[in-house]
Amino acid sequence: MPLLELDHCTIHFEGVTAVSDLTLAVEPGALVGLIGPNGAGKTTVFNMITGIYRPSAGDIRLDGRSIAGLAPHDVARAGIARTFQNIRLFQELSALDNVRVAAQATHPYPISQALLRTATFARAERRLAVQAMRVLRRLGLYHLREAPARSLPYGQQRRLEIARALATRPRLLLLDEPTAGMNPSETTELMHLIRRVREDFALAVLLIEHDMRVVMGICERVVVLDYGVVIAQGPPDAIRNDPAVIEAYLGEASA
């Protein structure tokens, strides 16, 4: 059974069809790329999956269970985490606190316990700190744990955003243009990180990316959107030489 299924999903905004009849499956442990021109509907797909938008038609299933229409926090608790094209860290909080905030979703406790500073609250906070530090260490950020997020270099902020998503213990990680704004060296490092995260955390990855070196270098399957419609999907070698994809997006065939 696929981990994630989008079954004939369509979404309209004031008469405009942003995504039309999209069918997509992501297998457990897969690394899938979602590409297409600006305005093709890629981020809209992510917003449907994560509960920001509800599809106008069709269904979205995680492990065979419909999640269409669930609130974003319920989708996160079900096992889907995401990053954003524009970094959305808590800039004044430390790297550790950014990750600890996300980890709290896995160790919920009543607000009354926090207000009263009970033993249950103290135990939960210790678990959160340990969990957050473990994620920071695995992503090479442990030495920066006390630094405010705003003080980190751009590439490290991108890495911290991934760490925060991983702290929710997802089974599916959605990455929205993770290499945007990075230099070639940072991009190469992040490619290695994405591969390692997929293996170390035993999860599937669905990513939106404009850098074709990244997409063709790490994705096992690529789905191409154009004006909200899938025009091709398959392994990278087939996609880079697909005439419809070349015309709509890539612009030239690969040798």
Secondary structure, DSSP 4 states (H G I P E B T S, - for coil): --SEEEEEEEEEETTEEEEEEEEEEE-TT-EEEEE-STTSSHHHHHHHHTTSS--SEEEEEETTEE-TT--HHHHHHHTEEE--SS----TTSBHHHHHHHHHGGGS---HHHHHHT-HHHHHHHHHHHHHHHHHHHHTT-GGGTTSBGGGS-HHHHHHHHHHHHHTT--SEEEEESTTTT--HHHHHHHHHHHHHHHHHTT-EEEEE-S-HHHHHHH-SEEEEEETTEEEEEE-HHHHHT-HHHIIIII-S---
